[in-house]
């Protein structure tokens, strides 16, 4: 047991930035999200034609746009702050809900599955960073 020294100066509390995901992880996720955005924009015209023709129910584009916005905002938060795991999870859920609506054999369903996979990868990177922050905070005296 150590004795308390009343003359000892307390250690100053320093504000430490929480660790963020590695630059490689953030770059890979950001690159995948940008690729998803480019492909989405290239098919947007066809998507709106399907919507106007009545092939799609109204909930379908609402879920698609909401999942896409969650994915893009989560990617920005991941690069900027190292967080965004809830938004990535919501994006993955939204894209996964679209797969049965398209029919599993269609290329639209494949795109939804790939988008959900990108969201899961982003979620994993964000959760891994959060876990690393938790582990480091437990080790700090």
JOTAJO-V602026 format. One record per backbone hydrogen bond with DSSP energy under -0.5 kcal/mol. NH is the residue of the N-H (numbers start at 1). CO is the residue of the C=O. E is the energy in kcal/mol with one decimal. If there is no record, write none. Layout:
[[NH CO E] [NH CO E]]
//
This chain:
[[6 4 -0.7] [8 5 -1.1] [14 12 -0.6] [16 14 -0.6] [26 22 -2.5] [27 23 -2.5] [28 24 -2.6] [29 25 -2.4] [30 26 -2.5] [31 27 -2.5] [32 28 -2.4] [33 29 -2.4] [34 30 -2.4] [35 31 -2.2] [36 32 -2.2] [37 33 -2.3] [38 34 -2.4] [39 35 -2.3] [40 36 -2.6] [41 37 -2.6] [42 38 -1.9] [43 39 -1.4] [44 40 -0.6] [44 41 -0.5] [47 43 -2.2] [48 44 -2.3] [49 45 -1.8] [50 46 -2.3] [51 47 -1.8] [52 48 -2.6] [53 49 -2.1] [54 51 -1.0] [55 50 -1.6] [56 50 -1.0] [60 57 -0.8] [61 57 -0.8] [62 58 -1.3] [63 59 -2.7] [64 60 -2.3] [65 61 -2.9] [66 62 -2.3] [67 63 -2.7] [68 64 -2.2] [69 65 -2.8] [70 66 -2.4] [71 67 -2.2] [72 68 -2.5] [73 69 -2.8] [74 70 -2.4] [75 71 -2.0] [76 72 -2.0] [77 73 -2.6] [78 74 -2.5] [79 75 -2.3] [80 76 -2.6] [81 77 -3.0] [82 77 -1.4] [82 78 -0.6] [83 77 -1.2] [88 84 -2.2] [89 85 -2.1] [90 86 -2.4] [91 87 -2.3] [92 88 -2.4] [93 89 -2.3] [94 90 -2.6] [95 91 -2.6] [96 92 -2.2] [97 93 -2.1] [98 94 -0.9] [99 95 -0.7] [99 96 -0.8] [100 96 -0.6] [101 97 -0.6] [102 98 -1.7] [103 99 -1.7] [106 103 -1.5] [110 106 -1.5] [111 107 -2.2] [112 108 -2.1] [113 109 -2.5] [114 110 -2.7] [115 111 -2.5] [116 112 -2.4] [117 113 -2.3] [118 114 -2.2] [119 115 -2.2] [120 116 -2.4] [121 117 -2.3] [122 118 -2.4] [123 119 -2.5] [124 120 -2.6] [125 121 -2.1] [126 122 -2.4] [127 123 -2.8] [128 124 -2.6] [129 125 -2.0] [130 126 -2.0] [131 127 -2.7] [132 128 -2.3] [133 129 -2.3] [134 130 -2.1] [135 131 -2.6] [136 132 -2.4] [137 133 -2.0] [138 134 -1.6] [139 135 -1.4] [140 136 -1.4]]
//
